[in-house]
Amino acid sequence: MSLTQRLSPLAARLAHILALRRARNVLAAKEDVEQTIMAIYFGGPVGDLYQIKQWLPIFEQLQSEFPTVVFMKDAVAALHLTKESNLPIRMAGHAEAIEPLVHELGLRAMFYVNNNLSNFSVLRIPHVTHIHLSHGESEKASMTSNQLKAYDYCFVAGQASVERIMSSLSLFDESHLKMIGRPQLDLLMLATPIQSIDGRKTVLYAPTWEGDRPAMAYSSIAVCGESWIADLLNDDSLRVIYRPHPKTGTRSTSTRKADKNIRKLIETALKTDCSAGHMIDTGIDCNPAMAAADVAIFDVSAMAMDASVLKRPFFVTLPMTMASPLLPSPLWDAARPLEIDSNTPIKPRLHAALTEGPLAGNDEFVLHHFGEFAVGSGVARFRTMISTLI
């Protein structure tokens, strides 16, 4: 092992210690947290912040009624979040650090946006209602994890979530599932779309990441992404927005390479014709890109589910190895299936979808997955459920 290799772990450890000190100094400089009744626990690193970011605007809207603090385990992630949220943030990576704060602040509820391993240390704290929120509604295998049994309640979007969980988990008490709709849909419906381009229809390609195990390998990037984007960029009637998942390429060399090549294709196309308006969207908020899309291509993900409320045509890719369990899903009442196959033609199907519009079952799909939907209804249901349970 070279000297550089031996020093790298030491350098990483030193950087983490410095980041932790800086986080503590930054957070200590803020006002003390006043009496608070709720907390969000987040034990993930910077790369997982997208999971909690989608919930912050919702809790910020309710802050005056239900004061909330965010507990963070990772110092670097905490520093990032201080720049993006008005909620008070405290470093507290384990139950021993949080338990005194539970009593000091009068906390009644703890919310979790994922199933991070560190959650299960905090879950042992008594006299607090532990509530799982997840970070989106989708058909991914993670939505029916047996870990859901650990929480007092799981807030889910709608009846489809209840059916999915109850048909997958044995010995699970349905009374622990509480339907709240999808509060984030308010933000999508009110989002200002990315500026349109005259004479071109906007195509959004928003694939998911490659996953951390075969059961979560829903990404289309490595197999089809490059060929699809190359084909779409050669159509003068289309404008392409590419929005990869924040964790794209973190687990797979082939996915990382394909993502890099897709970006180069778009950059080259823009150099050839900057007026085409193609773009790589890596912003925090995915809603402007979704709101701008005349047609979209998603992998199995929460973005695909959310897109149904826009009442526009969209595709969801279908990994051939997962086709059997996915095809019975009601997802195909709203989304057009698109096989993940390097030979799958893309342009003819996109143009056909633009002509035909959303599928006939879209409205029923929205009702089944999110309940009665109108702007403001999700936050209102969330508020009511908190008032009822806490």
N, C-alpha and C positions, 0 to 999 in steps of 0.2 A: 504494500500500500504506500502510495506516495505521500509526501509531507502535506501536499494540498488536500488530498483525500482525508488525511487524519485531522487536519485543521477545520475542515468544512463543518462537521458536527459541532465542534467547539464554537465556531463562529456563529452558527445558527442558534446555539444555546445562548450565547452572549447577546445576540440581537433580540432574542425573545425576552431576556431579563431586562434589557434596556426599554423595550416596548412596554413591558409590564409596569416598570417604574413610571414611564411617561404617561401611561393610561391612568395610573393611580393619581399622579399629580394633576392631570387634566380634570379627572372626575372629582378630585378633592377640592379643586378650585371652584367648582360649581356650588350652588346653594344646596344646603342639606335637603334631603327628601322629606317633605312634609307627610302628614298622615296619609297613608296609601292603603287601598283595599285590595288591589290586584297586582300581579307581577307576571311578566313574560320571562321564562327561562330559556336562554339560548346557549348551548354548549359547543356550537360549531365554529369552524375557522372562517377566515375572510371569504374563502371560496364558496361557502354555504350561506352567505348573508342574504342572497336573493330569497331564501326561505322565510326570513323574518321581515324583510323590507316590505313585502306586499301586505303585511298586517299592520305596520306602523301607522299609516294614514287612518286606518279604522280606529285604532286605539286613541290616536290623537284627537279624533272627532269626539270621543267619549270621555276625554280626560277630565273635564270639569265635573262630570257626573260620577265617574268611576276612576279615580286617580290611580295611575299605573306606573310601575317602575320596571325597568328591564335589567335582569341579572345576566351578566356575560361571563363566560369562562375564559375566552381567548382575548388577550390584551390587544393584539393588533386589530381584531374584529371590533372590539369595543371602541377603539380610536376612530375607525372608519364610521361607525354608527353615530358617534357624537356629532359628526358633520352633516348627518342626514335626518336626524330626528330631534324633536323637542321634548321627547319623553326623558325623564331622569334615568341615567344608566349607572349601574354599580358593578364593580368587579366582584364576583362571587361564584367560584367555579365548582363548589361542592356543597353538600348539605350542611356541613359544620359551619361554613361561612354564611349560609343563607338563614339557618334556623334562628339565630339571634335577631336578624332583621325581620323575620316573620312576626315575632312578638313585639319588637320595637315599633314597627310600622302598622301593626294591626292587620296584616294581610289575611284575606279570606280565600283568595283563589290564586292558583298558579297555572299559567297557560304554556303549552308547548307546541311548537310549529313543526316538529319532526320527531323521529324516534332515536335521537342521538343516544349513545350508550350512557353518557353522563346524566341523562334525564332520570335514570333509574336509581341514582343515589339520592337525588332531590325528592323523588317520589315517596321516600320513607318518612318525610316530615308529616306529622299528624296535624289535625285541626285546620287543615287547609284543603280546599276542594281542588283537585288536580284535573285539568281539562285539556284534552288533546284537540288541536285545531287543524293540523296538517298544513300544507302549503299549496293547496289546489285540489281540484276534483278531476280524477282521471281513471283510466282503466288499467293503470300500472299495478303490478303485483304488490307493490309497497302499500297500496291503499287497503289491503286486507291482511295486514301483518297481525300475527297473534299477539304482538306487543300492545295492541289496543286494549287488551284486557287489564293492563296495569293502571289505567286511568279511571278516575271516578266517573267522568263523562267524556264522550267524544262528540264534538260538534261537527256535524256533517251537513252537506249542502241540501240534499233532498232525498226523496223516496228511493231513487236509484242507488244512492250510497247505502241506505239501510239494507236493501235487497242484496247488494254486492257483499256486504260484510256478513250478513246473517246466513247467506248461502255458502260462505267460505269458512267461517269459524265455528267450531263446535263449542258447546258449553259457554256461549256468550249471551249475556243478558241484554236483550234488545232495549230495555228501559234506560240503559246507559248511553244510548244514541239520541242526540237531540238535533233536530233539523233547524238550521238557521239560514238556509239559502247561501248565497255567495256574495258577501258584502262588497268585495272588490269589483263586482260588475258595475257598480255605480261609477267607479273611476273610469272604467272602459267606455261606458255609454256617454260620459261627459268629456272624454278626452278630445283634445284638438289634434286632428289627423296630420300626419306628415304631409307637406304640400304636394298636391297632385302635379302631374306633368301633362300638358295639353297633348291630346292625340294618343296617349298611351294608357293602357290599363295597368294598374299596379298589382304585381304578384308578390306576395310575402312567402318566403321560404324560412320557416322557423323550426328547425329540427331540434330534437332533444339531444342530450349527451349520451355516451355509449353505455352508461350504467356501470355498476360495480360488481355485477355477476350476470351469468347468462339469462336469468329470469327477468333482468331489467335492461336487456340489450335491445332497445327499441329504435335506436338511431339509424337513420338512412344515409348519413353523410358519407361514410366510407364506401358504400356500395354504389349509390346512385347520385349523390350530391353534386359531384363535379360534372357529370354528363348532363344532368338536368339543368344546372345553372348555365353551362356552355350553350345548350340548346335554346334556353330562354333569352339569353343575351343576344342571340342572333336574330331575334324577332323584333323588328322596329315598332311593332304595335304594343310592346310590353315594356314596363319598367320594373326592375327587380329590386326588392329589399331582402337582404339576407340577415337574419337575426339568429345566430347560434346560441345555444344554451351556455350560460356562464362557465359551466364545467366541461365544455367540449374539449376533447383531446387530453384530459387529465389521466385517463386510464388506458388509452389505446393509441399506439403509434400510427396506425393506419388512419384513424379518425383525425388525429392531429395533423397529419400530412394532407388529408383531403380538405380539411378546414382551411389550411394555409393556401392550398391551390385555388379554392373557391374565392378567397379574398383577392388573390392575384388576378383571377379572371375578371372580377368586378373592377378592380383598379385599372386594368388594361382597357376594359371597355369604356371606362370614364375618360381615359386619356384620348381614346379615339373619338368619343362623342360625349362631352361633358353635359350636353343638354338633355341626355337620355334620363338623367336623374337616378341612375342606379345607386344603391348605397348599402353599406355594411352598418347595421344598427346594433351598437353595443351599449346603448344608454341604459340607465337604471330602469326606466319605465318602458314596458313593452306596449302599452296601450296606444300611443300615437301611431305606431307601425300597424297594429291590428286594425285600428280605425281607418287607416288609409287604404287597406287592401281591398281590391275588387274581387280577388280570389286568393286563397291561401293554401299552402301545403304545410301540414304539421306532421310530426310523428305522434305516437300515443303520448299525450301529455295534458296538463291542465290548460294550456293555451288553446288546445283544440276544443275542449269542452266550453271554455269561455267564449270562443268565436261563434258559437251557436246563437247567442243572443243578438248578434249583429245582423242576422238574417241575410247572409251572403253565402255564395257557394264556397265550400272548402273541402280539401282532401285530407285524409289521415292515412299515413303509410302503414302497410301491413307486413310485418316481418314474416316470411314464409314459415319459419320454425315455430311461430306463435299463432299461426292462422287459425288453428282449430279452437283454442280457448277464446280467441278474440272475436271470431265471426258471429257467435250468438249474441254479442253485445248489442244493446239498443243504440250504440254509437252510430251505427250505419243507417239509422233513420235520419240523421242530420248530416253525416259526413260521407263523402264518396271514398271508398277504399282504393288505395294506390299501392300495388305490390312493390316491395323493395326488391327489385330485379334490375340488373344493369341493362336489360333489353326492353324495359318498360318505356314506351313512347310517352312523352309528357305534354308536348304542345297541343296535339289534337284534343286531348282530354281537357286541358285547361280552357281552350277556346270553346269547347262544347259546354263546359260548366258555366262560363261567362254568359253564354246564350240562354241556357236553361234556367239559371238562377238557383236559389236554395232548394233542397229536396223537400218533398211534400210533408215529410214527417218532422220537420225542424221544430215547429211550435210545440208539438207533443213532447219532443225530446227535452226542450227547455223546461217545460212544466214538470216532467218526470225527474229531472236532475236538479232543478233549482227552486221548484215551487212556483207560485204565482209571482211573476217578475215585473217589477216596475222600478224606475230609478228611485232610490231611497229605501226600498223595501228590505234589502239585505241588512243594512245598518240598523234599521228599525227592529228587525227580528233578532239580530244579535243583541241589541240593547234590552229587548224584552226578556230574552233567555237569561242574560246575566242577572237582571232584576229578579227573575223567578228563582234562580238557583243559588244566588249568593246573598 
